[in-house]
Amino acid sequence: MKFFEDIAVGQRRELGSFTFTPDNIKAFARQFDPQKFHLDEEAGRNSLFGGLAASGWHVGSVCMKLLVAKGKEETAEMRAAGETPAVWGPSPGFRELKWLKPVLAGDTITFSSVVESLRTSEKRPEWGIVQARTRGVNQRGEAAYSLLATAFVPRRDYAGKMPA
């Protein structure tokens, strides 16, 4: 992963795509969001969604999975190039979560993230704070998912001096 100084406002990361199938929609719903329109095709068709709909939490979980996988991929690429990757800190949260369009069985959502703001932490100068808008777009180019995420990212000048 990159250090804070290597990140710029407007920088875009392509996170990957995922196809929501009836089986994976139902499996997630059985375990985490057992509402009828997530579990049964007919109930989904008769709902305001008009089809078997993925839980919004399923969509968000897939996004998180792809985000983590992208970070691992970038870290491996940096190590292979002889660079030292940054170890990002925790996220203090997110805002503006929006499920903009139903994700129905058969939809493929492609996720990306764009940096919207950067600032250094006032209380912990060894950390920068990055805000990025993460979006999911379906195969028709329609926005289906959006959130504004915040992450603590180490500053290069403090690498190796971070508190344990």
mmCIF file of the C-alpha atoms, coordinates in Angstrom:
data_MODEL
# 
_entry.id   MODEL 
# 
loop_
_atom_site.group_PDB 
_atom_site.id 
_atom_site.type_symbol 
_atom_site.label_atom_id 
_atom_site.label_alt_id 
_atom_site.label_comp_id 
_atom_site.label_asym_id 
_atom_site.label_entity_id 
_atom_site.label_seq_id 
_atom_site.pdbx_PDB_ins_code 
_atom_site.Cartn_x 
_atom_site.Cartn_y 
_atom_site.Cartn_z 
_atom_site.occupancy 
_atom_site.B_iso_or_equiv 
_atom_site.pdbx_formal_charge 
_atom_site.auth_seq_id 
_atom_site.auth_comp_id 
_atom_site.auth_asym_id 
_atom_site.auth_atom_id 
_atom_site.pdbx_PDB_model_num 
ATOM 1   C CA . MET A 1 1   ? 0.000   0.000   0.000   1.00 0.00 ? 1   MET A CA 1 
ATOM 2   C CA . LYS A 1 2   ? 1.093   3.559   -0.605  1.00 0.00 ? 2   LYS A CA 1 
ATOM 3   C CA . PHE A 1 3   ? 2.287   6.073   1.938   1.00 0.00 ? 3   PHE A CA 1 
ATOM 4   C CA . PHE A 1 4   ? 0.233   9.209   2.523   1.00 0.00 ? 4   PHE A CA 1 
ATOM 5   C CA . GLU A 1 5   ? 2.663   11.354  0.474   1.00 0.00 ? 5   GLU A CA 1 
ATOM 6   C CA . ASP A 1 6   ? 2.129   9.106   -2.567  1.00 0.00 ? 6   ASP A CA 1 
ATOM 7   C CA . ILE A 1 7   ? -1.622  9.637   -2.681  1.00 0.00 ? 7   ILE A CA 1 
ATOM 8   C CA . ALA A 1 8   ? -3.286  12.500  -4.582  1.00 0.00 ? 8   ALA A CA 1 
ATOM 9   C CA . VAL A 1 9   ? -6.795  13.909  -4.656  1.00 0.00 ? 9   VAL A CA 1 
ATOM 10  C CA . GLY A 1 10  ? -8.513  12.475  -7.714  1.00 0.00 ? 10  GLY A CA 1 
ATOM 11  C CA . GLN A 1 11  ? -6.467  9.277   -7.667  1.00 0.00 ? 11  GLN A CA 1 
ATOM 12  C CA . ARG A 1 12  ? -8.608  6.325   -8.772  1.00 0.00 ? 12  ARG A CA 1 
ATOM 13  C CA . ARG A 1 13  ? -8.331  2.652   -7.859  1.00 0.00 ? 13  ARG A CA 1 
ATOM 14  C CA . GLU A 1 14  ? -10.189 -0.020  -9.790  1.00 0.00 ? 14  GLU A CA 1 
ATOM 15  C CA . LEU A 1 15  ? -11.187 -2.621  -7.210  1.00 0.00 ? 15  LEU A CA 1 
ATOM 16  C CA . GLY A 1 16  ? -12.757 -5.312  -9.371  1.00 0.00 ? 16  GLY A CA 1 
ATOM 17  C CA . SER A 1 17  ? -16.129 -6.792  -10.237 1.00 0.00 ? 17  SER A CA 1 
ATOM 18  C CA . PHE A 1 18  ? -18.510 -9.339  -8.772  1.00 0.00 ? 18  PHE A CA 1 
ATOM 19  C CA . THR A 1 19  ? -21.566 -11.068 -10.243 1.00 0.00 ? 19  THR A CA 1 
ATOM 20  C CA . PHE A 1 20  ? -24.461 -11.558 -7.831  1.00 0.00 ? 20  PHE A CA 1 
ATOM 21  C CA . THR A 1 21  ? -26.070 -14.944 -8.472  1.00 0.00 ? 21  THR A CA 1 
ATOM 22  C CA . PRO A 1 22  ? -29.272 -16.329 -6.983  1.00 0.00 ? 22  PRO A CA 1 
ATOM 23  C CA . ASP A 1 23  ? -27.190 -18.783 -4.955  1.00 0.00 ? 23  ASP A CA 1 
ATOM 24  C CA . ASN A 1 24  ? -24.800 -16.254 -3.420  1.00 0.00 ? 24  ASN A CA 1 
ATOM 25  C CA . ILE A 1 25  ? -27.624 -13.760 -2.782  1.00 0.00 ? 25  ILE A CA 1 
ATOM 26  C CA . LYS A 1 26  ? -29.642 -16.397 -0.915  1.00 0.00 ? 26  LYS A CA 1 
ATOM 27  C CA . ALA A 1 27  ? -26.636 -17.742 1.004   1.00 0.00 ? 27  ALA A CA 1 
ATOM 28  C CA . PHE A 1 28  ? -25.735 -14.285 2.300   1.00 0.00 ? 28  PHE A CA 1 
ATOM 29  C CA . ALA A 1 29  ? -29.355 -13.508 3.109   1.00 0.00 ? 29  ALA A CA 1 
ATOM 30  C CA . ARG A 1 30  ? -29.910 -16.762 5.009   1.00 0.00 ? 30  ARG A CA 1 
ATOM 31  C CA . GLN A 1 31  ? -26.998 -15.940 7.258   1.00 0.00 ? 31  GLN A CA 1 
ATOM 32  C CA . PHE A 1 32  ? -27.192 -12.147 7.608   1.00 0.00 ? 32  PHE A CA 1 
ATOM 33  C CA . ASP A 1 33  ? -30.346 -10.543 6.143   1.00 0.00 ? 33  ASP A CA 1 
ATOM 34  C CA . PRO A 1 34  ? -33.208 -13.063 5.939   1.00 0.00 ? 34  PRO A CA 1 
ATOM 35  C CA . GLN A 1 35  ? -35.835 -10.893 4.271   1.00 0.00 ? 35  GLN A CA 1 
ATOM 36  C CA . LYS A 1 36  ? -38.170 -12.524 1.732   1.00 0.00 ? 36  LYS A CA 1 
ATOM 37  C CA . PHE A 1 37  ? -37.026 -10.498 -1.299  1.00 0.00 ? 37  PHE A CA 1 
ATOM 38  C CA . HIS A 1 38  ? -33.433 -11.690 -0.667  1.00 0.00 ? 38  HIS A CA 1 
ATOM 39  C CA . LEU A 1 39  ? -34.424 -15.340 -0.224  1.00 0.00 ? 39  LEU A CA 1 
ATOM 40  C CA . ASP A 1 40  ? -37.144 -16.108 -2.762  1.00 0.00 ? 40  ASP A CA 1 
ATOM 41  C CA . GLU A 1 41  ? -37.353 -15.239 -6.475  1.00 0.00 ? 41  GLU A CA 1 
ATOM 42  C CA . GLU A 1 42  ? -41.130 -14.898 -6.477  1.00 0.00 ? 42  GLU A CA 1 
ATOM 43  C CA . ALA A 1 43  ? -41.137 -12.699 -3.377  1.00 0.00 ? 43  ALA A CA 1 
ATOM 44  C CA . GLY A 1 44  ? -38.442 -10.597 -5.032  1.00 0.00 ? 44  GLY A CA 1 
ATOM 45  C CA . ARG A 1 45  ? -40.469 -10.250 -8.250  1.00 0.00 ? 45  ARG A CA 1 
ATOM 46  C CA . ASN A 1 46  ? -43.507 -9.178  -6.217  1.00 0.00 ? 46  ASN A CA 1 
ATOM 47  C CA . SER A 1 47  ? -41.525 -6.631  -4.214  1.00 0.00 ? 47  SER A CA 1 
ATOM 48  C CA . LEU A 1 48  ? -40.671 -3.087  -5.175  1.00 0.00 ? 48  LEU A CA 1 
ATOM 49  C CA . PHE A 1 49  ? -37.317 -4.458  -6.418  1.00 0.00 ? 49  PHE A CA 1 
ATOM 50  C CA . GLY A 1 50  ? -38.941 -6.503  -9.200  1.00 0.00 ? 50  GLY A CA 1 
ATOM 51  C CA . GLY A 1 51  ? -36.573 -9.437  -8.772  1.00 0.00 ? 51  GLY A CA 1 
ATOM 52  C CA . LEU A 1 52  ? -34.413 -11.378 -6.342  1.00 0.00 ? 52  LEU A CA 1 
ATOM 53  C CA . ALA A 1 53  ? -32.397 -8.568  -4.739  1.00 0.00 ? 53  ALA A CA 1 
ATOM 54  C CA . ALA A 1 54  ? -29.030 -8.744  -3.026  1.00 0.00 ? 54  ALA A CA 1 
ATOM 55  C CA . SER A 1 55  ? -28.907 -7.305  0.456   1.00 0.00 ? 55  SER A CA 1 
ATOM 56  C CA . GLY A 1 56  ? -27.234 -3.926  0.557   1.00 0.00 ? 56  GLY A CA 1 
ATOM 57  C CA . TRP A 1 57  ? -24.996 -5.379  3.257   1.00 0.00 ? 57  TRP A CA 1 
ATOM 58  C CA . HIS A 1 58  ? -24.006 -8.117  0.797   1.00 0.00 ? 58  HIS A CA 1 
ATOM 59  C CA . VAL A 1 59  ? -23.041 -5.470  -1.764  1.00 0.00 ? 59  VAL A CA 1 
ATOM 60  C CA . GLY A 1 60  ? -21.003 -3.621  0.864   1.00 0.00 ? 60  GLY A CA 1 
ATOM 61  C CA . SER A 1 61  ? -19.318 -6.829  2.017   1.00 0.00 ? 61  SER A CA 1 
ATOM 62  C CA . VAL A 1 62  ? -18.312 -7.699  -1.541  1.00 0.00 ? 62  VAL A CA 1 
ATOM 63  C CA . CYS A 1 63  ? -16.902 -4.197  -1.936  1.00 0.00 ? 63  CYS A CA 1 
ATOM 64  C CA . MET A 1 64  ? -14.842 -4.649  1.239   1.00 0.00 ? 64  MET A CA 1 
ATOM 65  C CA . LYS A 1 65  ? -13.561 -8.027  0.042   1.00 0.00 ? 65  LYS A CA 1 
ATOM 66  C CA . LEU A 1 66  ? -12.416 -6.497  -3.250  1.00 0.00 ? 66  LEU A CA 1 
ATOM 67  C CA . LEU A 1 67  ? -10.850 -3.504  -1.467  1.00 0.00 ? 67  LEU A CA 1 
ATOM 68  C CA . VAL A 1 68  ? -8.790  -5.784  0.798   1.00 0.00 ? 68  VAL A CA 1 
ATOM 69  C CA . ALA A 1 69  ? -7.778  -7.994  -2.157  1.00 0.00 ? 69  ALA A CA 1 
ATOM 70  C CA . LYS A 1 70  ? -6.650  -4.907  -4.099  1.00 0.00 ? 70  LYS A CA 1 
ATOM 71  C CA . GLY A 1 71  ? -4.545  -3.773  -1.131  1.00 0.00 ? 71  GLY A CA 1 
ATOM 72  C CA . LYS A 1 72  ? -2.871  -7.187  -0.928  1.00 0.00 ? 72  LYS A CA 1 
ATOM 73  C CA . GLU A 1 73  ? -2.215  -7.118  -4.677  1.00 0.00 ? 73  GLU A CA 1 
ATOM 74  C CA . GLU A 1 74  ? -0.667  -3.633  -4.493  1.00 0.00 ? 74  GLU A CA 1 
ATOM 75  C CA . THR A 1 75  ? 1.470   -4.653  -1.502  1.00 0.00 ? 75  THR A CA 1 
ATOM 76  C CA . ALA A 1 76  ? 2.772   -7.730  -3.345  1.00 0.00 ? 76  ALA A CA 1 
ATOM 77  C CA . GLU A 1 77  ? 3.578   -5.622  -6.425  1.00 0.00 ? 77  GLU A CA 1 
ATOM 78  C CA . MET A 1 78  ? 5.504   -3.104  -4.315  1.00 0.00 ? 78  MET A CA 1 
ATOM 79  C CA . ARG A 1 79  ? 7.497   -5.842  -2.571  1.00 0.00 ? 79  ARG A CA 1 
ATOM 80  C CA . ALA A 1 80  ? 8.275   -7.481  -5.938  1.00 0.00 ? 80  ALA A CA 1 
ATOM 81  C CA . ALA A 1 81  ? 9.611   -4.110  -7.141  1.00 0.00 ? 81  ALA A CA 1 
ATOM 82  C CA . GLY A 1 82  ? 11.838  -3.836  -4.054  1.00 0.00 ? 82  GLY A CA 1 
ATOM 83  C CA . GLU A 1 83  ? 9.713   -1.118  -2.440  1.00 0.00 ? 83  GLU A CA 1 
ATOM 84  C CA . THR A 1 84  ? 8.562   -1.026  1.163   1.00 0.00 ? 84  THR A CA 1 
ATOM 85  C CA . PRO A 1 85  ? 4.774   -0.855  1.365   1.00 0.00 ? 85  PRO A CA 1 
ATOM 86  C CA . ALA A 1 86  ? 2.983   1.203   3.987   1.00 0.00 ? 86  ALA A CA 1 
ATOM 87  C CA . VAL A 1 87  ? 0.887   -0.574  6.591   1.00 0.00 ? 87  VAL A CA 1 
ATOM 88  C CA . TRP A 1 88  ? -2.375  1.337   6.789   1.00 0.00 ? 88  TRP A CA 1 
ATOM 89  C CA . GLY A 1 89  ? -4.091  1.930   10.078  1.00 0.00 ? 89  GLY A CA 1 
ATOM 90  C CA . PRO A 1 90  ? -7.694  1.404   10.979  1.00 0.00 ? 90  PRO A CA 1 
ATOM 91  C CA . SER A 1 91  ? -10.629 3.221   9.495   1.00 0.00 ? 91  SER A CA 1 
ATOM 92  C CA . PRO A 1 92  ? -12.513 5.552   11.821  1.00 0.00 ? 92  PRO A CA 1 
ATOM 93  C CA . GLY A 1 93  ? -15.610 4.902   9.737   1.00 0.00 ? 93  GLY A CA 1 
ATOM 94  C CA . PHE A 1 94  ? -17.561 5.954   6.700   1.00 0.00 ? 94  PHE A CA 1 
ATOM 95  C CA . ARG A 1 95  ? -20.395 8.290   5.823   1.00 0.00 ? 95  ARG A CA 1 
ATOM 96  C CA . GLU A 1 96  ? -22.961 8.758   3.123   1.00 0.00 ? 96  GLU A CA 1 
ATOM 97  C CA . LEU A 1 97  ? -23.683 5.069   2.510   1.00 0.00 ? 97  LEU A CA 1 
ATOM 98  C CA . LYS A 1 98  ? -26.193 4.891   -0.334  1.00 0.00 ? 98  LYS A CA 1 
ATOM 99  C CA . TRP A 1 99  ? -27.795 1.956   -2.051  1.00 0.00 ? 99  TRP A CA 1 
ATOM 100 C CA . LEU A 1 100 ? -28.719 3.811   -5.221  1.00 0.00 ? 100 LEU A CA 1 
ATOM 101 C CA . LYS A 1 101 ? -30.183 1.028   -7.334  1.00 0.00 ? 101 LYS A CA 1 
ATOM 102 C CA . PRO A 1 102 ? -31.233 -2.513  -6.468  1.00 0.00 ? 102 PRO A CA 1 
ATOM 103 C CA . VAL A 1 103 ? -28.664 -5.185  -7.230  1.00 0.00 ? 103 VAL A CA 1 
ATOM 104 C CA . LEU A 1 104 ? -30.596 -8.087  -8.721  1.00 0.00 ? 104 LEU A CA 1 
ATOM 105 C CA . ALA A 1 105 ? -29.604 -11.658 -9.460  1.00 0.00 ? 105 ALA A CA 1 
ATOM 106 C CA . GLY A 1 106 ? -27.417 -11.627 -12.565 1.00 0.00 ? 106 GLY A CA 1 
ATOM 107 C CA . ASP A 1 107 ? -26.091 -8.101  -12.020 1.00 0.00 ? 107 ASP A CA 1 
ATOM 108 C CA . THR A 1 108 ? -22.335 -7.570  -12.154 1.00 0.00 ? 108 THR A CA 1 
ATOM 109 C CA . ILE A 1 109 ? -21.137 -4.669  -10.032 1.00 0.00 ? 109 ILE A CA 1 
ATOM 110 C CA . THR A 1 110 ? -17.776 -3.046  -10.730 1.00 0.00 ? 110 THR A CA 1 
ATOM 111 C CA . PHE A 1 111 ? -16.262 -1.149  -7.826  1.00 0.00 ? 111 PHE A CA 1 
ATOM 112 C CA . SER A 1 112 ? -13.832 1.766   -7.839  1.00 0.00 ? 112 SER A CA 1 
ATOM 113 C CA . SER A 1 113 ? -12.566 4.318   -5.372  1.00 0.00 ? 113 SER A CA 1 
ATOM 114 C CA . VAL A 1 114 ? -11.533 7.956   -5.915  1.00 0.00 ? 114 VAL A CA 1 
ATOM 115 C CA . VAL A 1 115 ? -9.628  10.018  -3.342  1.00 0.00 ? 115 VAL A CA 1 
ATOM 116 C CA . GLU A 1 116 ? -11.640 13.115  -2.387  1.00 0.00 ? 116 GLU A CA 1 
ATOM 117 C CA . SER A 1 117 ? -9.531  14.653  0.384   1.00 0.00 ? 117 SER A CA 1 
ATOM 118 C CA . LEU A 1 118 ? -6.217  14.389  2.222   1.00 0.00 ? 118 LEU A CA 1 
ATOM 119 C CA . ARG A 1 119 ? -5.082  15.920  5.491   1.00 0.00 ? 119 ARG A CA 1 
ATOM 120 C CA . THR A 1 120 ? -2.588  15.184  8.214   1.00 0.00 ? 120 THR A CA 1 
ATOM 121 C CA . SER A 1 121 ? -3.820  14.211  11.640  1.00 0.00 ? 121 SER A CA 1 
ATOM 122 C CA . GLU A 1 122 ? -3.549  17.056  14.145  1.00 0.00 ? 122 GLU A CA 1 
ATOM 123 C CA . LYS A 1 123 ? -3.168  14.736  17.133  1.00 0.00 ? 123 LYS A CA 1 
ATOM 124 C CA . ARG A 1 124 ? -0.990  12.096  15.478  1.00 0.00 ? 124 ARG A CA 1 
ATOM 125 C CA . PRO A 1 125 ? 1.312   13.683  12.898  1.00 0.00 ? 125 PRO A CA 1 
ATOM 126 C CA . GLU A 1 126 ? 2.677   10.275  11.885  1.00 0.00 ? 126 GLU A CA 1 
ATOM 127 C CA . TRP A 1 127 ? -0.684  9.608   10.194  1.00 0.00 ? 127 TRP A CA 1 
ATOM 128 C CA . GLY A 1 128 ? -2.466  11.143  7.266   1.00 0.00 ? 128 GLY A CA 1 
ATOM 129 C CA . ILE A 1 129 ? -6.214  10.919  6.838   1.00 0.00 ? 129 ILE A CA 1 
ATOM 130 C CA . VAL A 1 130 ? -7.569  9.942   3.430   1.00 0.00 ? 130 VAL A CA 1 
ATOM 131 C CA . GLN A 1 131 ? -11.211 10.183  2.377   1.00 0.00 ? 131 GLN A CA 1 
ATOM 132 C CA . ALA A 1 132 ? -12.248 8.287   -0.719  1.00 0.00 ? 132 ALA A CA 1 
ATOM 133 C CA . ARG A 1 133 ? -15.578 7.847   -2.478  1.00 0.00 ? 133 ARG A CA 1 
ATOM 134 C CA . THR A 1 134 ? -16.188 4.196   -3.290  1.00 0.00 ? 134 THR A CA 1 
ATOM 135 C CA . ARG A 1 135 ? -18.783 3.414   -5.940  1.00 0.00 ? 135 ARG A CA 1 
ATOM 136 C CA . GLY A 1 136 ? -20.324 0.327   -7.462  1.00 0.00 ? 136 GLY A CA 1 
ATOM 137 C CA . VAL A 1 137 ? -21.714 0.476   -10.996 1.00 0.00 ? 137 VAL A CA 1 
ATOM 138 C CA . ASN A 1 138 ? -23.775 -2.243  -12.666 1.00 0.00 ? 138 ASN A CA 1 
ATOM 139 C CA . GLN A 1 139 ? -23.233 -3.703  -16.144 1.00 0.00 ? 139 GLN A CA 1 
ATOM 140 C CA . ARG A 1 140 ? -25.530 -1.011  -17.619 1.00 0.00 ? 140 ARG A CA 1 
ATOM 141 C CA . GLY A 1 141 ? -23.355 1.787   -16.212 1.00 0.00 ? 141 GLY A CA 1 
ATOM 142 C CA . GLU A 1 142 ? -25.885 2.660   -13.487 1.00 0.00 ? 142 GLU A CA 1 
ATOM 143 C CA . ALA A 1 143 ? -24.599 3.653   -10.053 1.00 0.00 ? 143 ALA A CA 1 
ATOM 144 C CA . ALA A 1 144 ? -25.814 1.095   -7.504  1.00 0.00 ? 144 ALA A CA 1 
ATOM 145 C CA . TYR A 1 145 ? -23.688 1.754   -4.402  1.00 0.00 ? 145 TYR A CA 1 
ATOM 146 C CA . SER A 1 146 ? -21.713 4.628   -2.906  1.00 0.00 ? 146 SER A CA 1 
ATOM 147 C CA . LEU A 1 147 ? -19.995 5.567   0.330   1.00 0.00 ? 147 LEU A CA 1 
ATOM 148 C CA . LEU A 1 148 ? -17.380 8.006   1.600   1.00 0.00 ? 148 LEU A CA 1 
ATOM 149 C CA . ALA A 1 149 ? -14.707 6.083   3.513   1.00 0.00 ? 149 ALA A CA 1 
ATOM 150 C CA . THR A 1 150 ? -11.981 7.421   5.783   1.00 0.00 ? 150 THR A CA 1 
ATOM 151 C CA . ALA A 1 151 ? -8.651  5.707   6.483   1.00 0.00 ? 151 ALA A CA 1 
ATOM 152 C CA . PHE A 1 152 ? -5.528  6.432   8.496   1.00 0.00 ? 152 PHE A CA 1 
ATOM 153 C CA . VAL A 1 153 ? -2.462  6.165   6.251   1.00 0.00 ? 153 VAL A CA 1 
ATOM 154 C CA . PRO A 1 154 ? 1.108   6.346   7.569   1.00 0.00 ? 154 PRO A CA 1 
ATOM 155 C CA . ARG A 1 155 ? 3.343   9.227   6.545   1.00 0.00 ? 155 ARG A CA 1 
ATOM 156 C CA . ARG A 1 156 ? 6.681   8.234   5.026   1.00 0.00 ? 156 ARG A CA 1 
ATOM 157 C CA . ASP A 1 157 ? 8.729   10.540  7.295   1.00 0.00 ? 157 ASP A CA 1 
ATOM 158 C CA . TYR A 1 158 ? 7.512   8.552   10.292  1.00 0.00 ? 158 TYR A CA 1 
ATOM 159 C CA . ALA A 1 159 ? 7.996   5.041   8.812   1.00 0.00 ? 159 ALA A CA 1 
ATOM 160 C CA . GLY A 1 160 ? 9.794   2.866   11.330  1.00 0.00 ? 160 GLY A CA 1 
ATOM 161 C CA . LYS A 1 161 ? 8.972   5.313   14.125  1.00 0.00 ? 161 LYS A CA 1 
ATOM 162 C CA . MET A 1 162 ? 5.318   4.397   14.546  1.00 0.00 ? 162 MET A CA 1 
ATOM 163 C CA . PRO A 1 163 ? 4.148   3.585   18.060  1.00 0.00 ? 163 PRO A CA 1 
ATOM 164 C CA . ALA A 1 164 ? 3.397   -0.074  18.666  1.00 0.00 ? 164 ALA A CA 1 
# 
